[in-house]
Amino acid sequence: MSRTKIALLAGAAQLVMAAFAPAAFARVEDPAPAAEPADSVDAVVVTGFRKSLGAAREAKRSSAIVTDVIVAEDMAKFPDLNLAESLQRLPGVAINREGGEGRRVSLRGLGPDFTRVQLNGMEVLGNVDSPMDSRGQTSRDRAFDFNIFASDLFSKVDVRKSFSAEQDEGGMAGTVGLYTAKPFDYSGTKAALSMQGGTNSATKDFQPRGAAMISKNWDDKFGALFSVAYSKRKTEEQGYNTYGAGTQKAVAANVVKLSPADAAKATNGELIFQRGNRLSVWDSDQERLGLTAALQWRPVENVTLTLDALHGKFTNDRSELHLATRASVGSTILGAATPHSGNLISAPPVLNAIEYDKYNSIVYADVDNTVFATETRRQETKNTFDQLVLTGEWKVTDKLTIDGHIGREKSDYDIPISDKFYTEAFGGLITDYRGDTGKNTYKWNTTDANNYRAHEIDFSATYQTTELNNAELNGAYAFNDDFVLKGGVSYRGFENSGFTQANDDVNKTAWEKGTLDDRLDGVTKVFSQHHDQSWIIVDWDKALSKYGVTRTLLAPKGIYAVKEDTNAGYLQLDWKTEFLGRPLRGNTGLRAYETELKSSGVMSVKGVNTPTEAKKKYSGVLPALNAVLEVSDQFQIRMAAAKNINRPALGAYAMNGSISVDGSTVTVSTGNPNLDPYKSNEFDLSAEWYFGSVGMLTAGVFHKDIDGLVSSQTTTNVTYASTGLAEGLYPGVTGSTIVAQYTRQVNNTSAKLTGLELSAQSDFFFLPGVLKHMGAVANLTLIDSSTTNLVNGKPQKTDIFGLSDVNANATLYYETAKWGGRVSANYRSDYLIDNGAFNATTYVDAAAFYQLTPSIRLSLDAINLTNEREEQVNSFNNGFGQTGARRLWNFTTSGRTVFVGANIQF
């Protein structure tokens, strides 16, 4: 990010902070008013969103580490419908969305893989995925998908941004802690019921949501709490997208209508054509069920046992529909001249007119006789999550406390059906990228089934399982009020495994040779829900019946299993002292860890799965320091310094790949179980000013030096022995055999990341009359980063994937005891992903309530009010340094969602 941009954004941040200054100074500088009779006091009632802000502020203020907190005001009253959408209101937090709903969290510029998520004290890994390949379909990583659970199940979420020795190592960006409610949080009998119904402007369906909780506390001796949350919704994302871009050489027959200069460029292969040029729709039918149970027992006054159980089930039946250019080579508009289907024959494509930019990228083309395909894809996905955790706390004496937990969790993510049916057609097209999106004009009837022929059927399935066993024992000894010595040991056993199955190109050869009738009589219907065009899609059941196809899958492939066993221990001193006459508190400690990794899988050799296995062990010691100087009752300075690690993504570890031999050329591609964890040196410094009942102004800087980031590396002409693979996997390939290309993930990248976080929140109590019921929350995060990647031994500057250099959030609220509302805006600047980037987005959400009775509250929630467009771009033969080098990848919208409902407290 340029200095000018930083200066402008910092100036804007100062204006935001200045807006809150009157509140702060009014509370500090104005003398206290004279006491008045109680019946004349016009007080602001602290309830709802304001109450949540106040509780979260106090948790942040008293913490010894850099942290932010979100709390629910009451049972089934979490501030947002989705946990990720709540988290994005915090400084330094950015999210991505799927179908308009928050899915994953990026913290302080680092992607979701760098954020550890814990549920009731245990690390949690729960993956769903995106229906879009460009967003990471069937991903295998360490990130957590927050749309697995409804927010109604949780009472608190905290984000720990600095590291302390008592925390589990990992989560270089920070740790998100999720907490379900406990019966000892309430007295006597407590119950809540929440019911909502809504719709989305894209799907126009009815979307029910509901949650219920009941808790019973028997005099803090025994308690039980049960909750359930259920929702069902449809989502639809649609727009225009491509497969990317590529050069394509035209032949003489393609360019007869072009000018000599344009014809020369086209036939020389100088021009870059978009691939796919497709209209797309992604539909999802989602159903989410969450169940929690918490039992608490206090057999004696100084012992508390808590058993937490959580079950989650998230099913998603998806359809994916496309109308695309899909030539046999490159999928550009320059399709091959030969017939592709037995009963359809087309002349070669002819370019009538083209326009291209200074990068030789086609931005407009008018073509006849190009190749089209429709893709009708069906998917069934299911994620189940189960966790059971037993936690205990024993106050042995006034000075000694022992606590710990033991738990197990398992998550299965299955896609038993992921099938594609392609049809083929020929016709003319005008494709135009000269505006802010792609636009297609079709010169043929895309809704006439007679213009299409059956072309290909692909069947596939994917299965993935994650298991975690965790045990932890801690002790704390208080020498006095100022010094507490803590120590503990832990074990974490983590395993991730999976495989895929497929059966592709069913009937393709028979259809192309004309030995099987490829006409689509009776198996199609017109799809007319896209904003721009209607086209033919396939009815799966009718098509499989007509063509005599039985859905079958071949033997599993991509088989892998990664197992991590980690033993760790720590010592930490929590301390309080004075510095220059002011209170100084914090903690200092060391954490030691040892991890043993075992990766097993298969290598594909001559189409045969050959088992292989690798092991690795590594260890380290991580120091950490956190300190808070209380300059006054309202103002404090916080600092932190630590070393931390982050383990690579699971896909990088997976021991599978391929060995291929073409003549004398040997090519090897594998995962790399010998990867080391990423390592970082981390520093934080912040100032915090607290005022009023919820008021807060904070400003902080953070810095991370990171070594050992992973990227793909291809080396040439290395010995087979250097790959670490066993001899005998491929006949004739020995340790001395020269491998022409060897591709794997390696630790070859370092990064520096520096950020500024500004945050402010306050009631407008200084305003007259009803305006004092207003308030605002705002924050701004600016990040500057640089990354060095070693390519062939030489440093090359790159950017960190997933890093947005600007994140900003603002919420304006108005709240009385009877009614209230708020509107929130979240801005995230553009960021890179593998092979592309996301453009900047601004999402606007709103919520309102009316307290009908002391026990019944009516609610209104609106999500994505502006129907924000998600834009992905990529590049070909050009970096992202210049705007003109960015080319369309995906432009989609998902509609606005509105819910109305009621919350009842008993």
Salt bridges, closest charged atoms under 4 A:
ASP42 OD2 - LYS772 NZ 2.84
GLU58 OE2 - ARG57 NH2 2.69
ASP68 OD1 - LYS60 NZ 3.32
ASP68 OD2 - LYS161 NZ 2.77
GLU73 OE1 - LYS77 NZ 3.69
GLU73 OE1 - ARG857 NH1 3.93
ASP74 OD2 - LYS190 NZ 3.52
ASP80 OD1 - ARG89 NH2 3.27
GLU98 OE1 - ARG103 NH1 3.75
GLU98 OE2 - ARG135 NH1 3.03
GLU101 OE1 - ARG233 NH1 3.26
GLU101 OE2 - ARG288 NH2 3.19
GLU123 OE1 - ARG492 NE 3.36
ASP129 OD1 - ARG318 NH1 2.86
ASP141 OD2 - ARG104 NH1 2.83
ASP145 OD1 - ARG103 NE 2.60
ASP145 OD1 - ARG104 NE 3.01
ASP152 OD1 - ARG209 NH2 3.21
ASP158 OD1 - ARG160 NE 3.23
GLU166 OE1 - LYS486 NZ 3.41
ASP168 OD2 - ARG492 NH1 3.97
ASP168 OD1 - ARG591 NH2 3.09
GLU169 OE2 - ARG492 NH2 2.93
GLU169 OE1 - ARG591 NE 2.95
GLU169 OE2 - ARG647 NH2 3.09
GLU237 OE2 - ARG135 NH1 2.87
GLU270 OE1 - LYS265 NZ 3.25
GLU301 OE1 - LYS221 NZ 3.77
ASP308 OD1 - LYS182 NZ 3.65
GLU320 OE2 - HIS322 NE2 2.69
GLU320 OE1 - ARG377 NH1 3.39
GLU355 OE2 - ARG434 NH1 2.98
ASP366 OD1 - LYS443 NZ 2.60
ASP368 OD1 - LYS443 NZ 2.71
GLU375 OE1 - ARG278 NH1 3.74
ASP386 OD1 - HIS311 ND1 2.66
ASP419 OD2 - ARG378 NH2 3.12
ASP419 OD2 - ARG551 NE 2.68
GLU424 OE2 - HIS340 ND1 3.49
GLU424 OE1 - HIS455 ND1 3.83
ASP432 OD1 - ARG434 NE 2.92
ASP436 OD2 - ARG869 NH2 3.59
GLU456 OE1 - LYS508 NZ 3.69
GLU467 OE1 - ARG408 NH2 2.69
ASP517 OD1 - ARG519 NE 3.14
ASP518 OD1 - ARG453 NE 3.64
GLU564 OE2 - ARG142 NH2 2.61
ASP565 OD2 - LYS563 NZ 2.94
ASP574 OD2 - LYS486 NZ 2.85
GLU613 OE1 - LYS598 NZ 3.72
GLU630 OE2 - ARG585 NE 2.81
ASP676 OD1 - LYS616 NZ 2.92
GLU682 OE2 - LYS704 NZ 3.57
ASP684 OD2 - ARG108 NH1 2.79
GLU688 OE2 - ARG638 NE 2.79
ASP705 OD1 - HIS703 NE2 3.04
ASP705 OD1 - LYS752 NZ 3.05
GLU757 OE2 - ARG108 NE 3.03
GLU757 OE1 - LYS161 NZ 3.36
ASP763 OD1 - ARG50 NE 2.82
ASP805 OD2 - LYS5 NZ 3.78
GLU815 OE1 - ARG50 NH1 3.91
ASP830 OD2 - ARG886 NH1 3.32
ASP845 OD2 - ARG89 NH2 3.27
ASP845 OD2 - ARG97 NH2 3.19
GLU871 OE2 - ARG869 NH2 2.79
